Amino acid sequence: MQADTLKITILGSGTSTGIPVLGCRCAVCLSDHPHNQRTRCSALLSYGKYNILIDTSTDLRQQALREDIRRIDAAFYTHSHADHLHGIDDLRGFNLRSKQPIPLYGSEQTLATIRNSFSYIFDKSEPVSYIPRLELHPIDKPIELFGLEIIPIPMRHGKMETFGYRCGPFAYLTDCNAIPPTSLMLLHDLELLVLDGLRFTPHNTHFNIPQAIKMAQKIGAKQTLLTHLSHEVDHPVHDPELPDGINLAHDSQQFNFHINAAKVK
């Protein structure tokens, strides 16, 4: 065992539309504040030489260029909604560099939807062309990857089950409006929690910000960031109003944690 640094990058902090919203003329969408410019929700875990995506957002290409990401070694999916999935084709650029397939992890249902929705990638009977080389790995329990333990956290997103993920002192819980007690038991002693907090008004499949604050206080992480933010949320106005230890996420935020993990090979 050895101590190593886990770096977390918030690639995107915005809701499914991205911010600014196309055609919208509200104050947030017209804002020039950089924290009100939000690409679709996703994160990157970097450990040793390895980079692990959580979701391939619609804006993956833009995010990868912005953060100078040169390799992707695996991706974990929270669920199969378009804003978290439809950047999948951009993984092919990383295949070209690595000459290796990229493993994808998620629930059996999520990966079945990915296979069906992107059959041109996985249907070997179709002509081979410039497509991503990807391997599907359904999970329902913790796995070890590149020396890191990654724990799926089952949640509810309306009637849909989604996965959050915990890695060491970090947990990423987007697209949820309920977290079962059995999942809460997996979230003790966090340094950083990234949690769905769509907007101030109610929503039927996402925590709104008052609900997210209550959940964050229940989980008790040292720091919580609210993500998947809509254009109801004005970062420089609303962030200072949140309770201590709770803030709004923004694109390109980075955090480093020293963790004890298996030696990276």
N, C-alpha and C positions, 0 to 999 in steps of 0.2 A: 504494500500500500504506500502511496505517496500523496503529499498535498499538491494540488494543482489548481489553476485558476479557471473558473467557469465564467465566461463573458456572455452576458445577455444583451441583445440589441432589440429594441422595439422597432421593427421594420415599418409597421403601419399601425395607426391608432384610430382609424376612422371606421365608420359604419359602412354598410354595403354600397352606398352611393359614392363613397369618398367625399371629401370636403375640399374645395367648394362643390356643391351639388350643381349638376348641369342645369343651366337656365335660372338658377335661384339668385335673387338680388337682396337677400337678407344681409344683416350687418356682419355675420360671421362669414358668409360666403364671399363677401366683398372685402373682408379684412385682409390686410397685408402682414398680419402678425404670423411669424413662421409656425407657431404652435397651433394655429387654426388651419394650416395646410395639412390635411390628413389623407394618406393613402390607406388602402384597405388593410384590415387587421391581420397582422402576422408577427412572428418573432423569430430570432435566430439565436441558437445556442452554439457557442464556440468553445472548444476544449482541445488543448493541444493543437494538432494540425487539422482537426475535424470541425466541420460546420453542419449543424442539424437545423433544418427548418421546422417550424410549427406552422403548417398550412402553406400552400402555394397561392397566395392571394392574386387577385386580378392584376395587381400592380407589381408583381414580382420583378419583371424586367427593370422597371423604374427604380425599385428599391435596391436591387442588386447593383445597378450602376451607381446609384447614390452612395452606397456603403462600400463600394469596391470589393464585392464578394466574388472570389475567383474559383471557389469550389463549393459544391454541396455534396455531402456524403450520405445523407438520409433525410427523409421528411416524415413528420408525424401529422396526421390529420385530426382535427377536432370534429369535423362533420363534412358533409358533402354539398353545402350551399355554395352557390357560384362564387361569391366574393372570397371564399376561403380555398377555392379549388381551381378556378379557371386560369390561373397562371401556370398550370401543369406543363404546358407545351414548352415553356421557357426553360425547363430542366434539360432540354436536349443540348443547349449550349455548354452545360457543365459536363454532360456525357462526352462531348467532343474533346474537352480538356483532359478528363480523367481516363477515358477509354474503358470505363467501367459502368455497369448498370447501377442505378440509384435505388435502394430499398425504400419502400413506402410502408408506413405503419398506421394502423387505425382499427376501428371496430370492423367486424366482419361485414356489417351492413354498409358502413361507409365505403369500404373498399369494393364491395359488390357494385355500388352505385358508380364509383369511379371507373370500374372495368366496363360497365354498360354504357356510360356516358362518353367514354373515350375509347371506344372499341378499336379505332384505328391504331392505337398504341399496343393493345394487348391481343388482338385477333391475328394470330400468326398466319391465317389463311389469306390475309390481304397482302398486296404487294409491299415489299419492304422499301421504305424511302427514308427521308430525313425526319425521323420520329424519335421521341425520347426512348431511352432504354431503361425501363422501370420494372421493379419486382414488387409484388404485393405480398405483405406479411400481416395477416390479421392478428390482433393481440387482444387479450382481455385480462392480462395480469402484468406485473412489472417485468421488464426485460433489461438486460445489460447490453450496452452498445458502446463500443470504443472506450470501455472503462467506466462508463456512466450508467447508473441505474435510473431508468425512466419509468415512472409509475403512471398508468392511466387513471384518471379520476372521473368516474361516470357522473353525469349531470343531466338535468332536464332543460330542454329548449322548447317550451311549449309541450307538445306531445312527442317530440323527438328526443332520443337520447344522444347526447354529445359527450365527447371526452375532453376534459382538461388534462394537463400533464404536470407532474412534479418531478424535478430533478434537483437533488440536494436541498438547499435552502430556498429554492425558487419554485413557484407554482404559477401556471398560466391557465386561467379559467375564463375563457371568452364564450359568448353565445350561450347563456344560461339564464333561467329565471327560478331555478330550484337546485339545491345541492343536497342529496340524501344524507342522512346521519352517517351511514357507512362510509361515504366519501369524505365527510368532514373529519372523520377519525384519521384520515391520511394527510391532514393539513396542519398538524401541530408544528410549532417551532420553525416557522418560516421567517426568513429574512426579508423576502420580497414576494408579494402576491400581486399578480396582474389579473384584474377582475372586470367582467362585463359591467358597464354602467352607461347604458345607451344615451339617456336624456333625463330631464327632470320629470316629465309627464309619464303616466303609466304606459306600459306596453305589455302585450300578452305573451311574448316569448323571451324578453330580455329583462334583466334587472334594470329598473330606473335608478337614478343616482341616490335617492333616499333609501331604497331597498339595498343597493350595493354598499352603502355606508354601514347599514345594520349588519349585513353579512360580513363585511370586512372587520368590524368590531368583534363579531362572534368568533371569527377565525383567529384574529389577534396577531397577524404578521407585524413585524417591526415597521415595514413600509408597505403600503398598498397603492397601486396605480390603477385608475379606472380607464378602461379602454373601450373600443368599439363606439366612439363618441360621435353623436349626430351634430347637425348644425344648430341645435338648440343650445349647445355648449360653447361658450366663449371663453377660451382658455385664460387669457389675462384677467378677465372679470371674475370667473367662477372658481378658478383654482385657489386663490387666497381665502375663499369663503369656506373651504372644506375643513373638516376636523384635523387635528394634529395627526400626522402619520399617514394621511390619505391625500393623494394628489391626482391630478389628471395626467394621463400618459401623453406623450407626444412622439412623433416620428424621430428616429435616430437616437433616442435615449439609450445609454449604455450603463451597465452595472457589472462589477466584477466581484466574484466570491471565491474564497479559498475553500476547497472541499477535499475530503479524503475519498479517493476513488481508486479503483483498480488501475494498475499501471497502463498507460496508453501504449498500444503496440504500433 
